[in-house]
Amino acid sequence: MSEVNSGPAAEPDAVLVEIVDGGVAVVTINRPKARNAVNGAVARGIAAAMDELDGSPDVSAIVLTGAGGTFCAGMDLKGFLTGDMPVVEGRGFGGITEAPPKKPVLAAVEGYALAGGFELALSCDIIVASEEAKFGLPEPKRGLVAGAGGIMRLPRRIPYHAAMEIALTGDHYPAARLYELGLVNRITYPGEALNGALELARTIAKNAPLALAATKRVIVESADWPLDEMFRRQSEIVGPIFASKDAMEGAAAFAEKRAPIWKGE
């Protein structure tokens, strides 16, 4: 699902992980010469990173980005032709599209987010993009279909007719257009998408980790909840949060006019 034809190789550093300050981690697809096309190594690397970071008490928000000025141009076609599938069982394409982390994930997009690359961005909760970034689902131009969540997630994020245009034309669309449609949260100057995403991620990570995970879960899962069950299902998720140590800490910190110290308990 890409316009990239770079072949697979042994790539121990295909994905880089860095925990930065403020409870934020950065996961970087590191195949810049291939425009960060997703091969098996990338998919496994992202899956392993998300598993590790989801369980880390030091991380409350995750930023996914690409090295070398491009987010991701999609699936590595040469790898696909040789059987190097960029899919991880249980997690799907790129190690994330079918099972995103419980923690908030932000996409920092420079350059191209095409095909599977766009689907990776759609797997994230927030998108920060450079004003020069381009998005698209060109699969129909290659006789393919955006089957890694693109044609399911897109119409849930933007108006029906806009989603149809993007999916059926296969054309590239500028970040400004997707910002107008509400898909891109923030637009930055060229080269500043990662900094913009980090700024937003640090703001998110100041909040209680259990509350963040529960909030994300309710937003994601409630889309198809029956009206007569919505509050019951929500209560099952958020009830334990109100009884948590962090909830007590948040109230105490507010009363004492100090910053809270979260423990994730």
Secondary structure, 3 states (H helix, E strand, C coil): CECCCCCCCCCCCCEEEEEECCCEEEEEECCHHHCCCECHHHHHHHHHHHHHHHCCCCCCEEEEEECCCCCECEECHHHHHCCCCCEECCCEECCCCCCCCCCCEEEEECCEEECHHHHHHHCCCEEEEECCCEEECCHHHHCCCCCCCHHHHHHHHCCHHHHHHHHHHCCEEEHHHHHHCCCCCEEECCCCHHHHHHHHHHHHHCCCHHHHHHHHHHHHHHHHCCHHHHHHHHHHHHHHHHCCHHHHHHHHHHHCCCCCCCCCC
